[in-house]
Protein backbone atom coordinates (compact mmCIF):
# COMPACT_ATOMS: atom_id res chain seq x y z
CA UNK A 1 0.00 0.00 0.00
CA UNK A 2 1.36 3.42 -0.95
CA UNK A 3 0.78 5.99 1.81
CA UNK A 4 1.32 9.73 1.47
CA UNK A 5 3.97 11.34 3.64
CA UNK A 6 3.57 13.49 6.72
CA UNK A 7 5.09 16.90 7.12
CA UNK A 8 7.99 17.17 9.52
CA UNK A 9 6.28 17.17 12.91
CA UNK A 10 7.94 19.61 15.29
CA UNK A 11 5.87 20.22 18.43
CA UNK A 12 6.26 23.55 20.19
CA UNK A 13 5.17 24.60 23.67
CA UNK A 14 1.51 23.72 24.23
CA UNK A 15 -0.91 26.40 25.44
CA UNK A 16 -1.87 26.35 29.11
CA UNK A 17 -5.44 26.19 30.32
CA UNK A 18 -7.71 24.56 32.86
CA UNK A 19 -6.74 21.22 31.28
CA UNK A 20 -3.05 21.66 32.17
CA UNK A 21 -1.76 18.89 34.40
CA UNK A 22 -4.96 16.86 33.95
CA UNK A 23 -5.93 14.14 31.51
CA UNK A 24 -7.34 15.62 28.32
CA UNK A 25 -8.34 14.35 24.91
CA UNK A 26 -8.32 16.09 21.56
CA UNK A 27 -10.39 16.12 18.40
CA UNK A 28 -8.70 17.79 15.42
CA UNK A 29 -10.39 19.07 12.27
CA UNK A 30 -13.12 21.33 11.02
CA UNK A 31 -16.18 21.18 13.26
CA UNK A 32 -18.74 19.88 10.77
CA UNK A 33 -21.40 17.14 10.81
CA UNK A 34 -19.24 14.34 9.33
CA UNK A 35 -16.73 14.76 12.19
CA UNK A 36 -19.46 13.75 14.68
CA UNK A 37 -18.40 16.28 17.34
CA UNK A 38 -21.96 16.27 18.72
CA UNK A 39 -21.32 12.67 19.81
CA UNK A 40 -18.24 13.77 21.77
CA UNK A 41 -20.23 16.56 23.41
CA UNK A 42 -22.79 13.95 24.50
CA UNK A 43 -19.98 11.91 26.05
CA UNK A 44 -18.64 14.97 27.87
CA UNK A 45 -22.03 16.15 29.09
CA UNK A 46 -21.53 14.24 32.34
CA UNK A 47 -17.73 14.77 32.52
CA UNK A 48 -17.82 18.04 34.42
CA UNK A 49 -16.11 17.27 37.71
CA UNK A 50 -12.60 18.39 38.67
CA UNK A 51 -11.20 14.87 38.24
CA UNK A 52 -12.90 14.22 34.88
CA UNK A 53 -10.85 14.46 31.68
CA UNK A 54 -11.08 17.51 29.45
CA UNK A 55 -11.91 17.64 25.75
CA UNK A 56 -10.08 20.07 23.45
CA UNK A 57 -11.53 20.70 20.01
CA UNK A 58 -8.86 21.98 17.61
CA UNK A 59 -10.33 23.29 14.41
CA UNK A 60 -12.45 25.99 12.94
CA UNK A 61 -16.20 25.88 12.73
CA UNK A 62 -17.53 24.55 9.48
CA UNK A 63 -21.07 24.51 8.23
CA UNK A 64 -24.49 22.98 8.89
CA UNK A 65 -23.71 22.23 12.52
CA UNK A 66 -25.78 24.86 14.31
CA UNK A 67 -26.82 22.60 17.20
CA UNK A 68 -23.18 21.80 18.02
CA UNK A 69 -22.20 25.48 17.70
CA UNK A 70 -25.06 26.45 20.03
CA UNK A 71 -23.87 23.97 22.67
CA UNK A 72 -20.30 25.21 22.36
CA UNK A 73 -21.42 28.86 22.60
CA UNK A 74 -23.38 28.08 25.78
CA UNK A 75 -20.23 26.56 27.26
CA UNK A 76 -19.68 23.11 28.64
CA UNK A 77 -17.48 22.30 31.63
CA UNK A 78 -14.22 20.61 30.63
CA UNK A 79 -14.78 21.29 26.90
CA UNK A 80 -12.50 23.80 25.18
CA UNK A 81 -12.55 25.08 21.60
CA UNK A 82 -9.16 26.20 20.24
CA UNK A 83 -9.61 27.24 16.64
CA UNK A 84 -6.49 29.21 15.76
CA UNK A 85 -3.51 27.10 16.81
CA UNK A 86 -0.57 26.79 14.46
CA UNK A 87 0.59 23.24 13.69
CA UNK A 88 3.54 23.26 16.11
CA UNK A 89 1.40 24.43 19.03
CA UNK A 90 -1.33 21.91 18.17
CA UNK A 91 1.25 19.09 18.01
CA UNK A 92 2.67 20.26 21.35
CA UNK A 93 -0.79 19.97 22.88
CA UNK A 94 -1.41 16.63 21.17
CA UNK A 95 1.82 15.02 22.37
CA UNK A 96 0.80 15.43 26.04
CA UNK A 97 -2.83 14.43 25.56
CA UNK A 98 -4.36 11.19 26.75
CA UNK A 99 -5.52 10.47 23.22
CA UNK A 100 -6.97 11.66 19.94
CA UNK A 101 -10.68 11.03 19.37
CA UNK A 102 -11.88 10.47 15.81
CA UNK A 103 -15.60 9.50 15.76
CA UNK A 104 -16.04 10.63 12.13
CA UNK A 105 -18.81 9.27 9.94
CA UNK A 106 -16.61 9.66 6.86
CA UNK A 107 -12.91 10.43 6.36
CA UNK A 108 -10.42 10.82 3.58
CA UNK A 109 -6.87 10.02 4.58
CA UNK A 110 -7.19 11.23 8.19
CA UNK A 111 -3.90 13.08 8.72
CA UNK A 112 -4.55 13.85 12.42
CA UNK A 113 -4.63 10.11 13.13
CA UNK A 114 -1.17 9.66 11.64
CA UNK A 115 0.15 12.75 13.44
CA UNK A 116 -1.08 11.30 16.74
CA UNK A 117 0.45 7.92 16.09
CA UNK A 118 3.73 9.54 15.05
CA UNK A 119 3.74 11.30 18.45
CA UNK A 120 2.90 7.98 20.19
CA UNK A 121 -0.51 9.27 21.25
CA UNK A 122 -3.32 6.70 21.53
CA UNK A 123 -6.12 6.99 19.02
CA UNK A 124 -9.77 6.01 19.38
CA UNK A 125 -11.67 6.08 16.11
CA UNK A 126 -14.74 4.85 14.32
CA UNK A 127 -14.11 1.56 12.52
CA UNK A 128 -14.27 3.13 9.06
CA UNK A 129 -12.80 1.01 6.25
CA UNK A 130 -10.19 3.71 5.52
CA UNK A 131 -8.96 3.57 9.13
CA UNK A 132 -8.94 -0.23 9.22
CA UNK A 133 -6.95 -0.29 5.98
CA UNK A 134 -4.46 2.45 6.85
CA UNK A 135 -4.11 2.12 10.62
CA UNK A 136 -4.53 -1.63 11.11
CA UNK A 137 -3.98 -2.52 14.76
CA UNK A 138 -2.48 0.87 15.66
CA UNK A 139 -5.83 2.32 16.74
CA UNK A 140 -8.59 1.51 19.21
CA UNK A 141 -11.84 1.05 17.28
CA UNK A 142 -15.37 1.76 18.49
CA UNK A 143 -18.57 2.33 16.53
CA UNK A 144 -19.40 6.00 16.17
CA UNK A 145 -22.62 5.58 18.16
CA UNK A 146 -21.46 3.18 20.91
CA UNK A 147 -21.31 5.49 23.94
CA UNK A 148 -20.43 2.65 26.28
CA UNK A 149 -17.36 1.53 24.29
CA UNK A 150 -16.09 5.11 23.86
CA UNK A 151 -16.52 5.93 27.57
CA UNK A 152 -14.77 2.73 28.56
CA UNK A 153 -11.76 3.41 26.32
CA UNK A 154 -11.60 7.10 27.26
CA UNK A 155 -11.66 6.26 30.98
CA UNK A 156 -8.99 3.61 30.47
CA UNK A 157 -6.67 6.06 28.67
CA UNK A 158 -7.38 8.85 31.18
CA UNK A 159 -6.46 6.47 34.02
CA UNK A 160 -3.28 5.46 32.21
CA UNK A 161 -2.37 9.15 32.00
CA UNK A 162 -2.97 9.55 35.75
CA UNK A 163 -0.94 6.44 36.54
CA UNK A 164 2.05 7.67 34.56
CA UNK A 165 2.05 11.03 36.40
CA UNK A 166 1.57 13.00 33.21
CA UNK A 167 4.24 11.28 31.16
CA UNK A 168 3.61 10.97 27.46
CA UNK A 169 1.65 7.89 26.45
CA UNK A 170 3.81 5.27 24.76
CA UNK A 171 1.02 2.92 23.89
CA UNK A 172 1.16 2.79 20.10
CA UNK A 173 3.47 3.90 17.36
CA UNK A 174 3.57 3.97 13.62
CA UNK A 175 6.63 4.04 11.39
CA UNK A 176 7.29 7.63 10.34
CA UNK A 177 5.81 8.35 6.96
CA UNK A 178 7.80 10.88 4.97
CA UNK A 179 7.32 12.22 1.50
CA UNK A 180 10.71 10.73 0.62
CA UNK A 181 9.47 7.29 1.70
CA UNK A 182 6.28 7.86 -0.29
CA UNK A 183 8.15 8.68 -3.51
CA UNK A 184 10.68 5.88 -2.99
CA UNK A 185 7.78 3.41 -2.79
CA UNK A 186 6.09 4.99 -5.79
CA UNK A 187 9.20 4.83 -7.99
CA UNK A 188 9.90 1.25 -6.86
CA UNK A 189 6.34 0.30 -7.84
CA UNK A 190 6.71 1.88 -11.25
C-alpha positions as CSV (number, residue, x, y, z in Angstrom):
1,X,0.0,0.0,0.0
2,X,1.4,3.4,-1.0
3,X,0.8,6.0,1.8
4,X,1.3,9.7,1.5
5,X,4.0,11.3,3.6
6,X,3.6,13.5,6.7
7,X,5.1,16.9,7.1
8,X,8.0,17.2,9.5
9,X,6.3,17.2,12.9
10,X,7.9,19.6,15.3
11,X,5.9,20.2,18.4
12,X,6.3,23.5,20.2
13,X,5.2,24.6,23.7
14,X,1.5,23.7,24.2
15,X,-0.9,26.4,25.4
16,X,-1.9,26.3,29.1
17,X,-5.4,26.2,30.3
18,X,-7.7,24.6,32.9
19,X,-6.7,21.2,31.3
20,X,-3.1,21.7,32.2
21,X,-1.8,18.9,34.4
22,X,-5.0,16.9,34.0
23,X,-5.9,14.1,31.5
24,X,-7.3,15.6,28.3
25,X,-8.3,14.4,24.9
26,X,-8.3,16.1,21.6
27,X,-10.4,16.1,18.4
28,X,-8.7,17.8,15.4
29,X,-10.4,19.1,12.3
30,X,-13.1,21.3,11.0
31,X,-16.2,21.2,13.3
32,X,-18.7,19.9,10.8
33,X,-21.4,17.1,10.8
34,X,-19.2,14.3,9.3
35,X,-16.7,14.8,12.2
36,X,-19.5,13.7,14.7
37,X,-18.4,16.3,17.3
38,X,-22.0,16.3,18.7
39,X,-21.3,12.7,19.8
40,X,-18.2,13.8,21.8
41,X,-20.2,16.6,23.4
42,X,-22.8,14.0,24.5
43,X,-20.0,11.9,26.1
44,X,-18.6,15.0,27.9
45,X,-22.0,16.2,29.1
46,X,-21.5,14.2,32.3
47,X,-17.7,14.8,32.5
48,X,-17.8,18.0,34.4
49,X,-16.1,17.3,37.7
50,X,-12.6,18.4,38.7
51,X,-11.2,14.9,38.2
52,X,-12.9,14.2,34.9
53,X,-10.9,14.5,31.7
54,X,-11.1,17.5,29.5
55,X,-11.9,17.6,25.7
56,X,-10.1,20.1,23.5
57,X,-11.5,20.7,20.0
58,X,-8.9,22.0,17.6
59,X,-10.3,23.3,14.4
60,X,-12.5,26.0,12.9
61,X,-16.2,25.9,12.7
62,X,-17.5,24.6,9.5
63,X,-21.1,24.5,8.2
64,X,-24.5,23.0,8.9
65,X,-23.7,22.2,12.5
66,X,-25.8,24.9,14.3
67,X,-26.8,22.6,17.2
68,X,-23.2,21.8,18.0
69,X,-22.2,25.5,17.7
70,X,-25.1,26.5,20.0
71,X,-23.9,24.0,22.7
72,X,-20.3,25.2,22.4
73,X,-21.4,28.9,22.6
74,X,-23.4,28.1,25.8
75,X,-20.2,26.6,27.3
76,X,-19.7,23.1,28.6
77,X,-17.5,22.3,31.6
78,X,-14.2,20.6,30.6
79,X,-14.8,21.3,26.9
80,X,-12.5,23.8,25.2
81,X,-12.6,25.1,21.6
82,X,-9.2,26.2,20.2
83,X,-9.6,27.2,16.6
84,X,-6.5,29.2,15.8
85,X,-3.5,27.1,16.8
86,X,-0.6,26.8,14.5
87,X,0.6,23.2,13.7
88,X,3.5,23.3,16.1
89,X,1.4,24.4,19.0
90,X,-1.3,21.9,18.2
91,X,1.2,19.1,18.0
92,X,2.7,20.3,21.4
93,X,-0.8,20.0,22.9
94,X,-1.4,16.6,21.2
95,X,1.8,15.0,22.4
96,X,0.8,15.4,26.0
97,X,-2.8,14.4,25.6
98,X,-4.4,11.2,26.8
99,X,-5.5,10.5,23.2
100,X,-7.0,11.7,19.9
101,X,-10.7,11.0,19.4
102,X,-11.9,10.5,15.8
103,X,-15.6,9.5,15.8
104,X,-16.0,10.6,12.1
105,X,-18.8,9.3,9.9
106,X,-16.6,9.7,6.9
107,X,-12.9,10.4,6.4
108,X,-10.4,10.8,3.6
109,X,-6.9,10.0,4.6
110,X,-7.2,11.2,8.2
111,X,-3.9,13.1,8.7
112,X,-4.5,13.8,12.4
113,X,-4.6,10.1,13.1
114,X,-1.2,9.7,11.6
115,X,0.1,12.7,13.4
116,X,-1.1,11.3,16.7
117,X,0.5,7.9,16.1
118,X,3.7,9.5,15.1
119,X,3.7,11.3,18.4
120,X,2.9,8.0,20.2
121,X,-0.5,9.3,21.2
122,X,-3.3,6.7,21.5
123,X,-6.1,7.0,19.0
124,X,-9.8,6.0,19.4
125,X,-11.7,6.1,16.1
126,X,-14.7,4.9,14.3
127,X,-14.1,1.6,12.5
128,X,-14.3,3.1,9.1
129,X,-12.8,1.0,6.2
130,X,-10.2,3.7,5.5
131,X,-9.0,3.6,9.1
132,X,-8.9,-0.2,9.2
133,X,-6.9,-0.3,6.0
134,X,-4.5,2.5,6.8
135,X,-4.1,2.1,10.6
136,X,-4.5,-1.6,11.1
137,X,-4.0,-2.5,14.8
138,X,-2.5,0.9,15.7
139,X,-5.8,2.3,16.7
140,X,-8.6,1.5,19.2
141,X,-11.8,1.0,17.3
142,X,-15.4,1.8,18.5
143,X,-18.6,2.3,16.5
144,X,-19.4,6.0,16.2
145,X,-22.6,5.6,18.2
146,X,-21.5,3.2,20.9
147,X,-21.3,5.5,23.9
148,X,-20.4,2.6,26.3
149,X,-17.4,1.5,24.3
150,X,-16.1,5.1,23.9
151,X,-16.5,5.9,27.6
152,X,-14.8,2.7,28.6
153,X,-11.8,3.4,26.3
154,X,-11.6,7.1,27.3
155,X,-11.7,6.3,31.0
156,X,-9.0,3.6,30.5
157,X,-6.7,6.1,28.7
158,X,-7.4,8.8,31.2
159,X,-6.5,6.5,34.0
160,X,-3.3,5.5,32.2
161,X,-2.4,9.1,32.0
162,X,-3.0,9.6,35.7
163,X,-0.9,6.4,36.5
164,X,2.0,7.7,34.6
165,X,2.1,11.0,36.4
166,X,1.6,13.0,33.2
167,X,4.2,11.3,31.2
168,X,3.6,11.0,27.5
169,X,1.7,7.9,26.5
170,X,3.8,5.3,24.8
171,X,1.0,2.9,23.9
172,X,1.2,2.8,20.1
173,X,3.5,3.9,17.4
174,X,3.6,4.0,13.6
175,X,6.6,4.0,11.4
176,X,7.3,7.6,10.3
177,X,5.8,8.4,7.0
178,X,7.8,10.9,5.0
179,X,7.3,12.2,1.5
180,X,10.7,10.7,0.6
181,X,9.5,7.3,1.7
182,X,6.3,7.9,-0.3
183,X,8.2,8.7,-3.5
184,X,10.7,5.9,-3.0
185,X,7.8,3.4,-2.8
186,X,6.1,5.0,-5.8
187,X,9.2,4.8,-8.0
188,X,9.9,1.3,-6.9
189,X,6.3,0.3,-7.8
190,X,6.7,1.9,-11.2
